[in-house]
């Protein structure tokens, strides 16, 4: 759906303002931990309801910590028929080095390294999400990449924002 064209003097509806001028957003209010598990789980807060037949510019900052040398793996679920890509910056789980610049499909699973429970790490995401004819959720999912008795935790104030651009 193209962005509407408004004319001088036109009164915008609340729906127009909410859909086109305000981003969808969520900020994680509290920690969520996973211990000794590599099974992906839905994040309890990082989910956005997206509209059918629309396109979004998505930004995210996911802050986490875990065991020194421990790691997190993460992905998203998207509505049926949705597509697009995102780029991310993070610390690679295999090397411990900065990683980024690659384009990922929204449903790719990517591992990131942790540097100890006292050292917050972050994953920064920017991408385009194209929703086909089915509305649904953009849902952040994650787990430990390697099972560890020290919890991996996604921390409060992690956030997702989605700006509708078409």
DSSP file (Angstrom, degrees, kcal/mol; ACC not computed):
  #  RESIDUE AA STRUCTURE BP1 BP2  ACC     N-H-->O    O-->H-N    N-H-->O    O-->H-N    TCO  KAPPA ALPHA  PHI   PSI    X-CA   Y-CA   Z-CA
    1    1 A X              0   0    0      0, 0.0    54,-0.2     0, 0.0     3,-0.1   0.000 360.0 360.0 360.0 127.0    0.0    0.0    0.0
    2    2 A X        -     0   0    0      1,-0.1     2,-0.2    52,-0.1   164,-0.1  -0.356 360.0 -91.8 -73.2 157.5    1.5    3.4   -1.0
    3    3 A X        -     0   0    0    162,-0.3    -1,-0.1     1,-0.1   162,-0.0  -0.501  52.2-109.6 -64.2 133.5    1.8    6.2    1.5
    4    4 A X        -     0   0    0     -2,-0.2     2,-0.6     1,-0.1    -1,-0.1  -0.219  22.0-128.4 -62.7 156.1   -1.4    8.3    1.2
    5    5 A X        -     0   0    0     -3,-0.1     2,-0.3     2,-0.0    -1,-0.1  -0.947  24.9-162.7-106.1 121.6   -1.2   11.8   -0.2
    6    6 A X        -     0   0    0     -2,-0.6     2,-0.3     4,-0.0     3,-0.0  -0.701   6.7-140.7-101.1 156.1   -2.8   14.4    1.9
    7    7 A X    >   -     0   0    0     -2,-0.3     3,-2.2     1,-0.1    -2,-0.0  -0.816  33.7 -82.0-116.2 156.6   -3.9   17.9    0.8
    8    8 A X  T 3  S+     0   0    0     -2,-0.3     3,-0.1     1,-0.3    -1,-0.1  -0.285 116.4  18.2 -55.6 134.1   -3.7   21.3    2.5
    9    9 A X  T 3  S+     0   0    0      1,-0.3    -1,-0.3    -3,-0.0     2,-0.2   0.258  89.5 136.2  87.9 -11.8   -6.5   21.8    4.9
   10   10 A X    <   -     0   0    0     -3,-2.2     2,-0.6     1,-0.1    -1,-0.3  -0.483  53.6-132.1 -70.2 136.1   -7.4   18.1    5.1
   11   11 A X        -     0   0    0     -2,-0.2     2,-0.2    -3,-0.1    -1,-0.1  -0.800  21.9-135.3 -89.0 123.6   -8.1   16.9    8.6
   12   12 A X        -     0   0    0     -2,-0.6     2,-0.1     1,-0.1    -6,-0.0  -0.559  15.5-124.8 -80.5 141.4   -6.2   13.7    9.3
   13   13 A X     >  -     0   0    0     -2,-0.2     4,-2.1     1,-0.1     5,-0.2  -0.411  22.8-112.9 -77.0 160.2   -8.1   10.8   11.0
   14   14 A X  H  > S+     0   0    0      1,-0.2     4,-2.8     2,-0.2     5,-0.2   0.878 119.8  56.4 -58.7 -37.5   -6.7    9.3   14.1
   15   15 A X  H  > S+     0   0    0      2,-0.2     4,-2.7     1,-0.2     5,-0.3   0.921 105.2  50.0 -62.0 -44.9   -6.1    6.1   12.1
   16   16 A X  H  > S+     0   0    0      2,-0.2     4,-2.6     1,-0.2     5,-0.5   0.932 113.4  46.1 -59.0 -45.9   -3.9    8.0    9.6
   17   17 A X  H  X>S+     0   0    0     -4,-2.1     4,-1.9     1,-0.2     5,-0.7   0.938 115.6  45.3 -63.2 -46.9   -1.8    9.6   12.4
   18   18 A X  H  <5S+     0   0    0     -4,-2.8     4,-0.3     1,-0.2    -1,-0.2   0.869 119.6  40.2 -66.8 -36.9   -1.4    6.3   14.2
   19   19 A X  H  <5S+     0   0    0     -4,-2.7   145,-0.4    -5,-0.2    -2,-0.2   0.898 128.1  25.9 -79.1 -41.5   -0.6    4.3   11.1
   20   20 A X  H  <5S+     0   0    0     -4,-2.6    -3,-0.2    -5,-0.3    -2,-0.2   0.682 126.5  35.4-102.9 -19.7    1.7    6.7    9.2
   21   21 A X  T  <5S+     0   0    0     -4,-1.9     2,-0.4    -5,-0.5    -3,-0.2   0.588 106.7  60.7-114.1 -12.2    3.3    9.0   11.8
   22   22 A X  S   <S-     0   0    0     -5,-0.7   142,-0.3    -4,-0.3    -1,-0.1  -0.961  75.6-131.3-119.7 131.9    3.9    6.9   14.9
   23   23 A X        -     0   0    0     -2,-0.4     2,-0.3   140,-0.1   140,-0.2  -0.441  22.8-113.1 -75.7 152.8    6.1    3.8   15.0
   24   24 A X  E     +A  162   0A   0    138,-2.8   138,-2.5    -2,-0.1     2,-0.3  -0.663  52.3 174.4 -70.4 140.6    5.0    0.5   16.5
   25   25 A X  E     -A  161   0A   0     -2,-0.3     2,-0.3   136,-0.2   136,-0.2  -1.000  26.4-177.2-154.7 152.5    7.3    0.1   19.5
   26   26 A X  E     -A  160   0A   0    134,-2.1   134,-2.0    -2,-0.3     2,-0.5  -0.977   7.8-163.1-148.5 138.2    8.0   -2.0   22.5
   27   27 A X  E     -A  159   0A   0     -2,-0.3     2,-0.3   132,-0.2   132,-0.2  -0.992  30.8-118.2-121.6 126.6   10.5   -1.7   25.3
   28   28 A X        -     0   0    0    130,-3.2   129,-3.3    -2,-0.5   130,-0.2  -0.470  23.0-163.4 -67.1 122.4   11.2   -4.7   27.4
   29   29 A X        +     0   0    0     -2,-0.3     2,-0.3   127,-0.2   127,-0.2   0.724  65.2  12.5 -82.9 -20.8   10.2   -3.9   31.0
   30   30 A X  S    S-     0   0    0    125,-0.1    -1,-0.1   124,-0.0    15,-0.1  -0.958  84.9 -83.0-151.5 165.7   12.0   -6.7   32.8
   31   31 A X        -     0   0    0     -2,-0.3     2,-0.4   125,-0.1   124,-0.2  -0.281  30.0-162.2 -68.9 154.6   14.7   -9.4   32.4
   32   32 A X  E     -B  154   0A   0    122,-1.9   122,-2.5     2,-0.0     2,-0.3  -0.978  11.5-163.8-137.5 127.5   14.0  -12.8   30.9
   33   33 A X  E     -B  153   0A   0     -2,-0.4     2,-0.4   120,-0.2   120,-0.2  -0.849  13.2-165.8-117.1 148.1   16.5  -15.7   31.5
   34   34 A X  E     -B  152   0A   0    118,-2.5   118,-2.7    -2,-0.3     2,-0.4  -1.000  12.8-170.0-127.8 129.7   17.1  -19.0   29.8
   35   35 A X        -     0   0    0     -2,-0.4   114,-0.2   116,-0.2   116,-0.1  -0.972  64.3 -10.1-123.7 134.4   19.3  -21.6   31.6
   36   36 A X  S    S+     0   0    0    112,-2.7     2,-0.3    -2,-0.4    -1,-0.2   0.861 103.4 112.0  52.1  45.6   20.6  -24.9   30.2
   37   37 A X        -     0   0    0    111,-0.2   107,-1.8   109,-0.1    -1,-0.1  -0.971  44.7-176.6-151.8 133.8   18.5  -24.8   27.1
   38   38 A X        +     0   0    0     -2,-0.3     2,-0.6   105,-0.2    -1,-0.1   0.224  55.3 116.4-106.7  10.8   19.1  -24.4   23.4
   39   39 A X  S    S-     0   0    0      1,-0.1   105,-0.1   103,-0.0   103,-0.1  -0.716  71.5-118.6 -83.8 121.0   15.4  -24.4   22.5
   40   40 A X        -     0   0    0     -2,-0.6     2,-0.3   103,-0.1   103,-0.2  -0.301  34.2-169.8 -59.1 137.8   14.2  -21.1   21.0
   41   41 A X  E     -H  142   0B   0    101,-2.4   101,-2.2    -7,-0.0     2,-0.3  -0.930  28.2-104.1-126.3 152.6   11.6  -19.3   23.1
   42   42 A X  E     -H  141   0B   0     -2,-0.3    99,-0.2    99,-0.2     2,-0.2  -0.580  40.8-113.9 -69.3 134.8    9.4  -16.3   22.3
   43   43 A X  E     -     0   0B   0     97,-2.9    97,-0.1    -2,-0.3    -1,-0.1  -0.527  22.6-130.7 -65.8 140.0   10.7  -13.2   24.1
   44   44 A X  E    S+     0   0B   0     -2,-0.2    -1,-0.1     1,-0.2     3,-0.1   0.676  97.2  15.3 -69.9 -16.8    8.0  -12.3   26.6
   45   45 A X  E    S+     0   0B   0      1,-0.1     2,-2.1   -15,-0.1    -1,-0.2   0.667  98.3  90.0-126.3 -29.9    7.9   -8.6   25.5
   46   46 A X  E     +     0   0B   0     94,-0.1    94,-2.6   113,-0.1     2,-0.3  -0.473  60.7 114.6 -85.1  78.6    9.6   -8.1   22.2
   47   47 A X  E     -H  139   0B   0     -2,-2.1     2,-0.4    92,-0.2    92,-0.2  -0.996  42.0-166.0-144.9 137.5    6.7   -8.6   19.8
   48   48 A X  E     -H  138   0B   0     90,-2.2    90,-2.9    -2,-0.3     2,-0.6  -0.991  20.3-132.2-127.4 134.6    5.0   -6.1   17.4
   49   49 A X  E     -H  137   0B   0     -2,-0.4     2,-0.3    88,-0.2    88,-0.3  -0.771  30.3-163.8 -84.8 118.5    1.6   -6.6   15.7
   50   50 A X  E     -H  136   0B   0     86,-3.0    86,-1.9    -2,-0.6     2,-0.2  -0.791  14.3-118.2-109.6 149.3    2.1   -5.7   12.0
   51   51 A X    >   -     0   0    0     -2,-0.3     3,-0.5    84,-0.2    80,-0.1  -0.504  29.6-103.4 -87.1 149.8   -0.6   -4.9    9.4
   52   52 A X  T 3  S+     0   0    0      1,-0.2    81,-0.2    -2,-0.2    80,-0.1  -0.309 100.7  18.9 -63.7 152.1   -1.3   -6.9    6.2
   53   53 A X  T 3  S+     0   0    0     79,-4.2     2,-0.3     1,-0.2    -1,-0.2   0.885 102.0 114.9  54.5  47.6   -0.1   -5.4    2.9
   54   54 A X  E <   -C  131   0A   0     77,-0.7    77,-3.3    -3,-0.5     2,-0.4  -0.931  55.5-139.7-141.7 163.7    2.4   -3.1    4.5
   55   55 A X  E     -C  130   0A   0     -2,-0.3   110,-2.9    75,-0.2   111,-1.4  -0.988  19.2-165.2-128.6 138.5    6.1   -2.5    4.6
   56   56 A X  E     -CD 129 164A   0     73,-2.7    73,-2.5    -2,-0.4     2,-0.6  -0.942  22.0-141.8-126.3 143.9    8.1   -1.5    7.7
   57   57 A X  E     -CD 128 163A   0    106,-2.7   106,-2.9    -2,-0.4     2,-0.4  -0.941  35.2-159.1 -94.8 119.0   11.6   -0.1    8.5
   58   58 A X  E     -CD 127 162A   0     69,-3.1    69,-2.3    -2,-0.6     2,-0.4  -0.864  16.9-178.6-111.5 134.1   12.5   -2.0   11.7
   59   59 A X  E     +CD 126 161A   0    102,-2.7   102,-2.9    -2,-0.4     2,-0.3  -0.968   9.3 174.1-123.6 144.7   15.1   -1.0   14.3
   60   60 A X  E     -CD 125 160A   0     65,-2.3    65,-2.7    -2,-0.4     2,-0.4  -0.996  22.1-166.1-150.1 147.8   16.0   -3.0   17.3
   61   61 A X  E     -CD 124 159A   0     98,-2.2    98,-2.6    -2,-0.3     2,-0.6  -0.963  13.5-172.5-131.3 115.8   18.5   -3.0   20.2
   62   62 A X  E     -C  123   0A   0     61,-2.7    61,-2.2    -2,-0.4     2,-0.4  -0.941   4.9-163.9-111.5 116.8   18.6   -6.3   22.2
   63   63 A X  E     +C  122   0A   0     -2,-0.6    92,-3.1    92,-0.4     2,-0.3  -0.859  21.6 155.5-102.3 134.7   20.7   -6.1   25.3
   64   64 A X  E     -CE 121 154A   0     57,-2.5    57,-3.2    -2,-0.4     2,-0.3  -0.932  22.5-164.0-147.4 166.6   21.8   -9.5   26.9
   65   65 A X  E     + E   0 153A   0     88,-1.9    88,-3.0    -2,-0.3     2,-0.3  -0.964  16.4 152.4-148.3 166.9   24.3  -11.1   29.1
   66   66 A X        -     0   0    0     50,-0.5    50,-0.7    -2,-0.3    53,-0.3  -0.930  49.8 -30.6-171.2-169.9   25.4  -14.6   29.8
   67   67 A X  S >  S-     0   0    0     83,-0.4     3,-2.6    -2,-0.3    49,-0.7  -0.183  75.1 -88.8 -58.8 150.7   28.3  -16.8   30.9
   68   68 A X  E 3  S+I  115   0B   0     47,-0.3    47,-0.2     1,-0.3    -1,-0.2  -0.498 122.6   8.3 -60.8 119.0   31.8  -15.7   29.9
   69   69 A X  E 3  S+     0   0B   0     45,-1.5    -1,-0.3    -2,-0.4    46,-0.1   0.352 107.7 122.8  83.1  -6.4   32.2  -17.4   26.6
   70   70 A X  E <   -     0   0B   0     -3,-2.6    44,-3.8    43,-0.1    -1,-0.3  -0.218  45.0-160.2 -74.7 176.6   28.6  -18.3   26.7
   71   71 A X  E     -I  113   0B   0     75,-0.4    74,-0.8    42,-0.3    75,-0.3  -0.946  17.4-132.7-155.3 172.6   26.3  -17.2   23.9
   72   72 A X  E     -IJ 112 144B   0     40,-2.9    40,-3.4    -2,-0.3     2,-0.4  -0.955  11.1-154.7-128.4 145.6   22.8  -16.5   22.6
   73   73 A X  E     -IJ 111 143B   0     70,-2.8    70,-1.9    -2,-0.3     2,-0.3  -0.957  22.1-178.7-118.2 147.7   21.2  -17.5   19.4
   74   74 A X  E     +IJ 110 142B   0     36,-2.2    36,-2.5    -2,-0.4     2,-0.3  -0.975  15.0 153.5-148.8 155.5   18.3  -15.4   18.0
   75   75 A X  E     - J   0 141B   0     66,-2.4    66,-2.7    -2,-0.3     2,-0.3  -0.872  29.9-117.5-159.5-173.6   15.8  -15.2   15.2
   76   76 A X  E     - J   0 140B   0     30,-1.1     2,-0.4    32,-0.3    64,-0.2  -0.960   9.2-140.3-133.9 153.8   12.3  -13.8   14.5
   77   77 A X  E     - J   0 139B   0     62,-2.0    62,-2.3    -2,-0.3     2,-0.3  -0.917  25.8-173.8-106.9 148.7    9.0  -15.2   13.5
   78   78 A X        -     0   0    0     -2,-0.4    60,-0.2    60,-0.2     3,-0.1  -0.890  32.7 -79.4-135.3 162.5    7.0  -13.2   10.9
   79   79 A X    >   -     0   0    0     -2,-0.3     3,-2.1     1,-0.1    53,-0.1  -0.218  63.3 -80.2 -62.3 155.8    3.5  -13.5    9.5
   80   80 A X  T 3  S+     0   0    0      1,-0.3    54,-0.5    55,-0.2    52,-0.3  -0.311 118.3  15.3 -54.9 133.0    2.9  -16.1    6.7
   81   81 A X  T 3  S+     0   0    0      1,-0.3    -1,-0.3    -3,-0.1    -2,-0.1   0.342  93.5 134.3  83.6  -6.6    4.0  -14.7    3.3
   82   82 A X    <   +     0   0    0     -3,-2.1    -1,-0.3    49,-0.1     2,-0.2  -0.351  27.5 170.7 -72.9 157.9    6.1  -11.9    4.8
   83   83 A X  E     +F  130   0A   0     47,-2.4    47,-2.8    -3,-0.1     2,-0.3  -0.828  15.1 106.4-150.5-173.4    9.7  -11.3    3.5
   84   84 A X  E     -F  129   0A   0     -2,-0.2    22,-0.5    45,-0.2     2,-0.3  -0.784  47.1-105.1 126.2-168.9   12.5   -8.9    3.7
   85   85 A X  E     -FG 128 105A   0     43,-1.4    43,-2.3    -2,-0.3     2,-0.3  -0.949  17.3-159.4-151.1 164.1   16.0   -8.7    5.3
   86   86 A X  E     -FG 127 104A   0     18,-2.0    18,-3.1    -2,-0.3     2,-0.3  -0.983  12.4-138.4-145.3 158.5   17.9   -7.0    8.1
   87   87 A X  E     -FG 126 103A   0     39,-3.1    39,-2.2    -2,-0.3     2,-0.3  -0.869  23.6-168.0-110.3 152.0   21.5   -6.2    8.9
   88   88 A X  E     -F  125   0A   0     14,-0.6    13,-0.5    -2,-0.3     2,-0.4  -0.987  18.2-151.1-140.1 148.8   22.8   -6.7   12.4
   89   89 A X  E     +FG 124 100A   0     35,-2.0    35,-2.3    -2,-0.3     2,-0.3  -0.984  41.5 128.3-116.0 135.8   25.9   -5.8   14.4
   90   90 A X  E     - G   0  99A   0      9,-2.1     9,-3.2    -2,-0.4     2,-0.6  -0.937  62.5 -80.8-167.5 176.2   26.8   -8.2   17.2
   91   91 A X  E     - G   0  98A   0     -2,-0.3    22,-2.5    22,-0.2     7,-0.2  -0.887  50.6-120.0 -98.1 120.1   29.7  -10.2   18.6
   92   92 A X  B  >  -K  112   0B   0      5,-3.1     4,-2.4    -2,-0.6    20,-0.2  -0.348  11.7-144.8 -64.2 134.2   30.2  -13.4   16.7
   93   93 A X  T  4 S+     0   0    0     18,-0.9    -1,-0.1     1,-0.2    19,-0.1   0.820  96.0  50.9 -69.1 -31.7   29.8  -16.5   18.8
   94   94 A X  T  4 S+     0   0    0     17,-0.2    -1,-0.2     1,-0.1    18,-0.1   0.853 128.4  15.7 -78.6 -33.7   32.4  -18.5   17.0
   95   95 A X  T  4 S-     0   0    0      2,-0.2    -2,-0.2    18,-0.0    -1,-0.1   0.657  87.6-129.0-113.0 -21.3   35.2  -15.9   17.0
   96   96 A X     <  +     0   0    0     -4,-2.4     2,-0.2     1,-0.3    -3,-0.1   0.516  68.8 126.7  78.7   4.3   34.3  -13.4   19.7
   97   97 A X  S    S-     0   0    0      1,-0.1    -5,-3.1    -5,-0.1    -1,-0.3  -0.556  72.9 -86.3 -93.2 158.8   34.9  -10.7   17.1
   98   98 A X  E     -G   91   0A   0     -7,-0.2     2,-0.3    -2,-0.2    -7,-0.2  -0.365  50.3-170.3 -57.3 138.0   32.6   -7.9   16.0
   99   99 A X  E     +G   90   0A   0     -9,-3.2    -9,-2.1    -3,-0.1     2,-0.3  -0.954  21.8 113.1-132.5 153.3   30.3   -9.0   13.2
  100  100 A X  E     +G   89   0A   0     -2,-0.3   -11,-0.2   -11,-0.2     3,-0.1  -0.937  31.9  82.4 166.5 175.3   28.0   -7.2   10.9
  101  101 A X  E     +     0   0A   0    -13,-0.5     2,-0.2     1,-0.3   -12,-0.1   0.163  65.5 118.7  92.2 -18.6   27.2   -6.1    7.5
  102  102 A X  E     -     0   0A   0    -14,-0.3   -14,-0.6     1,-0.0     2,-0.5  -0.518  63.2-126.1 -80.2 148.9   25.6   -9.3    6.3
  103  103 A X  E     -G   87   0A   0     -2,-0.2     2,-0.4   -16,-0.1   -16,-0.2  -0.842  29.1-167.3 -94.1 129.5   22.0   -9.3    5.2
  104  104 A X  E     -G   86   0A   0    -18,-3.1   -18,-2.0    -2,-0.5     2,-0.2  -0.877  22.9-120.9-113.9 145.7   19.8  -11.9    7.0
  105  105 A X  E >   -G   85   0A   0     -2,-0.4     3,-2.1   -20,-0.2   -20,-0.2  -0.583  37.1-111.2 -73.5 150.7   16.4  -13.2    6.3
  106  106 A X  T 3  S+     0   0    0    -22,-0.5   -30,-1.1     1,-0.3    -1,-0.1   0.771 117.4  49.3 -58.3 -26.4   14.1  -12.5    9.2
  107  107 A X  T 3  S+     0   0    0    -32,-0.2    -1,-0.3     2,-0.1     2,-0.1   0.372  82.9 115.3 -99.1   6.0   13.8  -16.2   10.0
  108  108 A X    <   -     0   0    0     -3,-2.1     2,-0.5   -33,-0.0   -32,-0.3  -0.450  63.4-132.5 -67.0 148.1   17.6  -16.9    9.9
  109  109 A X        -     0   0    0    -34,-0.1     2,-0.4    -2,-0.1   -34,-0.2  -0.921  25.8-173.7-106.3 129.0   19.1  -18.0   13.3
  110  110 A X  E     -I   74   0B   0    -36,-2.5   -36,-2.2    -2,-0.5     2,-0.3  -0.971  14.4-141.4-126.5 133.4   22.3  -16.2   14.3
  111  111 A X  E     -I   73   0B   0     -2,-0.4   -18,-0.9   -38,-0.2     2,-0.3  -0.735  16.5-172.6 -94.1 145.4   24.5  -16.8   17.3
  112  112 A X  E     -IK  72  92B   0    -40,-3.4   -40,-2.9    -2,-0.3   -20,-0.2  -0.971  21.6-117.9-132.5 149.2   26.2  -14.1   19.4
  113  113 A X  E     -I   71   0B   0    -22,-2.5   -42,-0.3    -2,-0.3     2,-0.3  -0.538  17.2-145.5 -88.9 151.1   28.8  -14.4   22.1
  114  114 A X  E     -     0   0B   0    -44,-3.8   -45,-1.5   -47,-0.2     3,-0.1  -0.770   3.8-156.2-106.4 159.0   28.4  -13.3   25.8
  115  115 A X  E     -I   68   0B   0      4,-0.6   -47,-0.3     1,-0.5     3,-0.1  -0.017  63.6 -57.2-125.0  29.8   31.2  -11.9   27.9
  116  116 A X    >   -     0   0    0    -49,-0.7     3,-1.9   -50,-0.7   -50,-0.5  -0.094  57.7 -84.7 108.9 151.8   30.0  -12.7   31.4
  117  117 A X  T 3  S+     0   0    0      1,-0.3    -1,-0.1   -52,-0.2   -50,-0.1   0.725 126.4  53.9 -65.7 -21.1   26.9  -11.9   33.4
  118  118 A X  T 3  S+     0   0    0      1,-0.1     2,-0.6    -3,-0.1    -1,-0.3   0.407  97.4  74.2 -90.9   3.3   28.4   -8.6   34.5
  119  119 A X  S <  S-     0   0    0     -3,-1.9    -4,-0.6   -53,-0.3   -53,-0.3  -0.863  73.6-149.8-121.1  97.0   29.1   -7.5   30.9
  120  120 A X        -     0   0    0     -2,-0.6     2,-0.3   -55,-0.1   -55,-0.2  -0.388  15.0-169.3 -63.9 140.1   26.0   -6.5   28.9
  121  121 A X  E     -C   64   0A   0    -57,-3.2   -57,-2.5    -2,-0.1     2,-0.3  -0.816   5.9-148.1-119.6 162.6   26.3   -7.1   25.2
  122  122 A X  E     -C   63   0A   0     -2,-0.3     2,-0.5   -59,-0.2   -59,-0.2  -0.974  13.6-151.8-138.5 158.1   24.0   -5.9   22.5
  123  123 A X  E     -C   62   0A   0    -61,-2.2   -61,-2.7    -2,-0.3     2,-0.5  -0.994  18.0-158.9-119.1 124.6   22.6   -6.8   19.1
  124  124 A X  E     -CF  61  89A   0    -35,-2.3   -35,-2.0    -2,-0.5     2,-0.4  -0.934  11.2-170.9-112.0 129.3   21.6   -3.9   16.8
  125  125 A X  E     +CF  60  88A   0    -65,-2.7   -65,-2.3    -2,-0.5     2,-0.3  -0.945  14.6 169.2-124.9 135.5   19.2   -4.6   14.1
  126  126 A X  E     +CF  59  87A   0    -39,-2.2   -39,-3.1    -2,-0.4     2,-0.3  -0.967  25.3 128.1-142.0 130.4   18.0   -2.5   11.1
  127  127 A X  E     -CF  58  86A   0    -69,-2.3   -69,-3.1    -2,-0.3     2,-0.5  -0.976  52.1 -98.1-166.2 178.6   15.9   -3.9    8.2
  128  128 A X  E     -CF  57  85A   0    -43,-2.3   -43,-1.4    -2,-0.3     2,-0.5  -0.952  27.7-167.3-113.4 127.5   13.0   -3.9    5.9
  129  129 A X  E     -CF  56  84A   0    -73,-2.5   -73,-2.7    -2,-0.5     2,-0.6  -0.973   3.3-163.1-118.9 119.0   10.0   -6.2    6.6
  130  130 A X  E     -CF  55  83A   0    -47,-2.8   -47,-2.4    -2,-0.5     2,-0.5  -0.903   6.8-156.5-106.1 117.4    7.4   -6.6    3.9
  131  131 A X  E     -C   54   0A   0    -77,-3.3   -77,-0.7    -2,-0.6   -49,-0.1  -0.816   6.2-160.1 -96.9 127.9    4.1   -8.0    5.0
  132  132 A X        -     0   0    0     -2,-0.5   -79,-4.2   -52,-0.3   -78,-0.3   0.344  56.4 -49.3 -80.4-142.4    1.9   -9.8    2.4
  133  133 A X  S    S+     0   0    0    -81,-0.2     2,-0.6   -80,-0.1   -81,-0.2   0.433 115.8  79.3 -79.5   0.6   -1.8  -10.3    2.8
  134  134 A X        -     0   0    0    -54,-0.5    -2,-0.2   -83,-0.1   -55,-0.1  -0.936  67.3-149.2-117.0 118.8   -1.7  -11.8    6.3
  135  135 A X        +     0   0    0     -2,-0.6     2,-0.3   -83,-0.1   -55,-0.2  -0.323  40.1 121.2 -71.0 164.0   -1.3   -9.6    9.4
  136  136 A X  E     -H   50   0B   0    -86,-1.9   -86,-3.0   -57,-0.1     2,-0.4  -0.954  52.9 -46.4 172.3-151.7    0.5  -11.0   12.4
  137  137 A X  E     -H   49   0B   0     -2,-0.3     2,-0.7   -88,-0.3   -88,-0.2  -0.881  20.2-146.4-117.8 142.9    3.5  -10.5   14.7
  138  138 A X  E     -H   48   0B   0    -90,-2.9   -90,-2.2    -2,-0.4     2,-0.5  -0.949  38.4-173.8 -94.0 112.2    7.1   -9.7   14.3
  139  139 A X  E     -HJ  47  77B   0    -62,-2.3   -62,-2.0    -2,-0.7     2,-0.4  -0.950  22.7-139.8-121.8 121.7    8.4  -11.8   17.3
  140  140 A X  E     - J   0  76B   0    -94,-2.6   -97,-2.9    -2,-0.5     2,-0.3  -0.654  26.0-173.7 -76.2 132.1   11.9  -11.9   18.7
  141  141 A X  E     +HJ  42  75B   0    -66,-2.7   -66,-2.4    -2,-0.4     2,-0.3  -0.958   9.4 160.2-128.6 146.3   12.9  -15.5   19.7
  142  142 A X  E     +HJ  41  74B   0   -101,-2.2  -101,-2.4    -2,-0.3     2,-0.3  -0.981  12.8 166.6-159.7 167.4   16.1  -16.6   21.4
  143  143 A X  E     - J   0  73B   0    -70,-1.9   -70,-2.8    -2,-0.3     2,-0.3  -0.938  51.9 -67.2-165.1 176.4   17.9  -19.3   23.4
  144  144 A X  E     - J   0  72B   0   -107,-1.8   -72,-0.3    -2,-0.3     3,-0.2  -0.631  35.6-148.6 -71.5 138.3   21.3  -20.2   24.6
  145  145 A X  S    S+     0   0    0    -74,-0.8     2,-0.4     1,-0.3    -1,-0.2   0.879  92.1  26.0 -75.5 -38.0   23.4  -21.3   21.5
  146  146 A X  S    S-     0   0    0    -75,-0.3   -75,-0.4  -109,-0.1    -1,-0.3  -0.996 101.7-108.4-123.2 125.4   25.3  -23.7   23.7
  147  147 A X        +     0   0    0     -2,-0.4     2,-0.3    -3,-0.2  -109,-0.1  -0.254  47.2 172.4 -55.9 133.3   23.6  -25.0   26.8
  148  148 A X        -     0   0    0      2,-0.1  -112,-2.7  -111,-0.1  -111,-0.2  -0.997  41.6-135.1-146.7 141.1   25.1  -23.5   30.0
  149  149 A X  S    S+     0   0    0     -2,-0.3     2,-0.5  -114,-0.2    -1,-0.1   0.681  90.9  83.4 -71.9 -17.4   24.1  -23.7   33.7
  150  150 A X  S    S-     0   0    0      1,-0.1   -83,-0.4  -115,-0.0  -114,-0.3  -0.783  93.9-112.2 -85.3 127.8   24.7  -19.9   33.8
  151  151 A X        -     0   0    0     -2,-0.5     2,-0.5   -85,-0.1  -116,-0.2  -0.234  15.8-142.5 -61.6 142.1   21.6  -18.1   32.6
  152  152 A X  E     -B   34   0A   0   -118,-2.7  -118,-2.5   -86,-0.2     2,-0.4  -0.930  28.0-163.4 -97.3 131.3   21.6  -16.1   29.4
  153  153 A X  E     -BE  33  65A   0    -88,-3.0   -88,-1.9    -2,-0.5     2,-0.6  -0.966  23.3-149.6-127.0 128.6   19.4  -13.1   30.0
  154  154 A X  E     -BE  32  64A   0   -122,-2.5  -122,-1.9    -2,-0.4   -90,-0.3  -0.868  38.8-137.4 -89.4 127.8   17.7  -10.6   27.7
  155  155 A X    >   -     0   0    0    -92,-3.1     3,-1.1    -2,-0.6   -92,-0.4  -0.385  14.1 -88.3 -96.0 161.1   17.7   -7.4   29.7
  156  156 A X  T 3  S+     0   0    0      1,-0.2  -127,-0.2  -127,-0.2    -1,-0.2  -0.221 107.0  37.5 -59.9 155.4   15.2   -4.6   30.3
  157  157 A X  T 3  S+     0   0    0   -129,-3.3    -1,-0.2     1,-0.3     2,-0.1   0.457  75.6 140.1  74.9   5.6   15.1   -1.7   28.0
  158  158 A X    <   -     0   0    0     -3,-1.1  -130,-3.2  -130,-0.2    -1,-0.3  -0.507  37.5-166.2 -63.9 150.5   15.7   -3.8   24.9
  159  159 A X  E     -AD  27  61A   0    -98,-2.6   -98,-2.2  -132,-0.2     2,-0.4  -0.986  29.6-160.6-148.7 152.1   13.5   -2.4   22.2
  160  160 A X  E     -AD  26  60A   0   -134,-2.0  -134,-2.1    -2,-0.3     2,-0.4  -0.995  13.7-176.5-128.0 138.0   11.9   -2.9   18.8
  161  161 A X  E     -AD  25  59A   0   -102,-2.9  -102,-2.7    -2,-0.4     2,-0.4  -0.997   4.8-169.2-131.9 139.3   10.5   -0.1   16.6
  162  162 A X  E     -AD  24  58A   0   -138,-2.5  -138,-2.8    -2,-0.4     2,-0.5  -0.968   4.3-163.1-132.7 117.8    8.8   -0.5   13.3
  163  163 A X  E     - D   0  57A   0   -106,-2.9  -106,-2.7    -2,-0.4     2,-0.4  -0.868  22.2-129.5 -99.0 124.3    8.0    2.5   11.1
  164  164 A X  E     + D   0  56A   0     -2,-0.5  -108,-0.3  -145,-0.4    -2,-0.0  -0.616  34.9 166.7 -75.5 125.3    5.5    1.9    8.4
  165  165 A X              0   0    0   -110,-2.9  -162,-0.3    -2,-0.4  -109,-0.2   0.478 360.0 360.0-119.2  -8.0    6.9    3.1    5.1
  166  166 A X              0   0    0   -111,-1.4  -110,-0.1  -164,-0.1    -2,-0.1   0.268 360.0 360.0-163.7 360.0    4.5    1.6    2.5
